[in-house]
Amino acid sequence: MTDAPADPAFLVACDTVELKAALAEGEGRDAAAALGLDLGAARTRQVYYLDTPCLKLEAAGLIVRIRRTGDGRADATVRLRPADPATLDPGLRRRKGFAVELDMFGDAFVCTASLKARPADTAAAAVVARRMPPGVLFSPWQRRLFQAHAPQDVTLDGLSLFGPVLVRRALGAAPGWRHPLAAQLWEFPTEPVLELSSKIASAHAAAAVARWPSFLARHQVVPRQSRHTKAQTALRVSVPQPAYG
């Protein structure tokens, strides 16, 4: 996509903009504390991904994810990354749980489209325990999104399970920043990563995009360059297991 991320015509095509900064664990904990985000009181999540052992979905730009919180609640998401808002199915765009978001890391940005659902908690527990096929967690509209972009020889029930990765998430606010902030500590076994982020409605995003770098600098937050997204890292540090059977 060629539009600049601060272009109003581009932003209006998205529902939200999420500004992100990734840091190593030690630096991230210091930054979170300085911003008033208490990781000691953070909510925990277990995050699983589904793909083939050779990552065919990742190559096709698809992310399939299951999350379970500490109280057992679950959600299941099918995400297209990158996505072009102009080519998305209008029927999908009207569905509850469907979102188009612009993710920004420094000067880099990518548009994503995702459809999230909340399956029964017992079904999610059975799927991650490999007692039920994963397809039971996904709605007909999620299957529609999946089938439109997955390789023809790949099915939801034939995928492998990657994870879990433990994620600690704290929410708060900081002086000089009018939008909510989040700190997520992803406890990858090789190298934990802390991500600071702020999600903003697209109508108010242009000014926030311009102010984000100076806000980070004022709090001495220096984002690190990363070769992989969190999903890509999770797929690479986890040993895939057949999702069912």
Secondary structure by P-SEA (a helix, b strand, c coil): cccccccaaaaaacccccccccccaaaaaaaaaaaccccccbbbbbbbbbbcccccccccccccbbbbcccccbbbbbbbcccccccccccccccccbbbbbbbcccbbbbbbbbbbbccaaaaaaaaaccccccccccaaaaaaaaaccccccccccbbbcccbbbbbbbbccccccbbbbbbbbccccbbbbbbbccccccccaaaaaaaaaaaaaacbbbbbbcccaaaaaaaacccccccc
